[in-house]
Amino acid sequence: MTRSEITGIRSLEFSSWIREMLPKSSTGFMVSNQDWVFWNYKTKKLLLAEEKTRGGNLAPWFGNFIRDVMNPALESYCPNHEIKYLGYYLITFEKDYPKNGKIWVWKFGTSSPRLETTESDLIKLLSME
């Protein structure tokens, strides 16, 4: 079992501070958060994922950044450090989470379309089986 949520709420204070205090996107400065890092320190398996609810989409710049910078960097770095990099995924929920609607999964760096999946297959993917 993973650690439980402590408060059940998320503060947006830091997000607001970033938007107010750091350079504007018109300067070329872009900011996003990384949603999920899945790491098994015993098997040295790594998987990253972005989550979108209510059928949302990634900002185009962030999708390009993942595709062109993050994913290739991890693909290059991990084999040299005996890490099994399983990829960077976009997980989209029709509503809020796996139990209340459809689920789609897409792996960055592939030409395959985003595929509808089941909760049990999502569990297998994120468990890195």
C-alpha positions in Angstrom: 0.0 0.0 0.0 1.3 3.5 -0.8 1.2 6.3 1.6 -2.3 7.9 2.0 -3.1 11.5 1.2 -2.6 13.6 4.3 -5.2 16.4 3.8 -7.2 15.4 0.8 -6.8 19.0 -0.5 -4.2 20.6 -2.7 -2.9 24.1 -2.2 -2.7 26.3 -5.2 -0.6 29.0 -3.4 2.7 28.0 -5.0 1.1 27.9 -8.4 -0.3 31.4 -7.9 3.1 32.6 -6.7 4.8 31.1 -9.8 2.3 32.8 -12.1 2.7 36.2 -10.3 6.5 36.3 -9.7 8.3 34.4 -12.5 8.8 35.5 -16.1 5.8 35.5 -18.4 5.4 32.9 -21.2 5.8 35.7 -23.8 9.5 35.7 -22.8 9.8 32.1 -23.7 9.7 30.9 -20.1 7.3 28.0 -19.7 6.2 26.2 -16.5 4.3 22.9 -15.9 4.2 20.3 -13.2 5.1 16.6 -13.5 2.1 14.6 -12.5 3.4 11.1 -11.7 6.7 9.3 -11.3 6.5 5.5 -10.9 9.7 4.0 -9.6 10.6 0.6 -8.3 13.9 0.9 -6.5 14.3 -2.9 -6.3 13.9 -3.6 -10.0 15.1 -0.1 -11.1 12.1 0.4 -13.3 10.9 3.9 -14.1 7.7 5.2 -15.7 6.5 8.8 -15.9 2.9 9.9 -16.6 0.9 13.0 -17.2 -2.8 12.8 -16.1 -5.6 14.6 -17.7 -9.2 14.5 -16.4 -12.5 15.2 -18.1 -10.9 14.4 -21.5 -8.4 17.2 -21.3 -5.4 17.7 -23.4 -1.8 18.7 -22.6 -0.7 22.2 -23.6 1.0 21.7 -27.0 4.3 23.2 -25.7 4.4 20.7 -22.9 3.7 17.7 -25.1 6.5 18.8 -27.4 8.8 19.3 -24.4 8.1 15.7 -23.2 8.5 14.3 -26.8 11.6 16.3 -27.8 13.5 16.8 -24.5 12.4 14.7 -21.5 11.7 11.4 -23.2 14.9 11.3 -25.3 17.0 12.4 -22.3 15.6 9.6 -20.2 16.0 7.0 -23.0 19.6 8.0 -23.3 20.4 8.3 -19.6 18.7 5.3 -18.1 20.5 2.4 -19.9 23.9 3.8 -18.9 22.7 3.7 -15.3 21.1 0.3 -15.3 17.6 1.8 -15.1 14.8 0.2 -17.1 12.9 3.2 -18.5 9.4 2.1 -19.5 8.4 5.4 -21.1 6.5 8.6 -20.6 2.7 8.2 -20.8 -0.3 10.4 -21.2 -3.3 9.0 -19.2 -6.6 10.6 -19.9 -9.8 10.0 -18.0 -13.2 10.6 -19.4 -14.2 12.0 -16.0 -12.0 12.0 -12.9 -10.4 8.7 -12.3 -10.4 5.0 -13.5 -13.7 4.0 -11.8 -16.0 6.6 -13.2 -15.5 6.6 -17.0 -13.3 5.6 -19.9 -9.5 5.5 -19.8 -7.1 6.3 -22.6 -3.4 5.7 -22.6 -0.8 7.0 -25.1 3.0 6.5 -24.9 5.2 9.4 -26.0 7.6 8.5 -28.8 5.2 6.1 -30.5 3.1 6.7 -33.6 0.3 4.6 -32.3 -3.0 6.4 -31.4 -4.2 6.9 -27.9 -5.8 3.6 -26.9 -8.8 3.0 -24.7 -7.8 0.7 -21.8 -9.3 -1.0 -18.8 -8.7 -0.3 -15.2 -7.0 -3.7 -14.8 -4.6 -3.0 -17.7 -3.9 0.4 -16.3 -3.0 -1.2 -13.0 -0.6 -3.6 -14.8 1.0 -0.7 -16.7 1.5 1.5 -13.6 2.6 -1.4 -11.5 5.3 -1.9 -14.2 4.6 -5.6 -14.5 
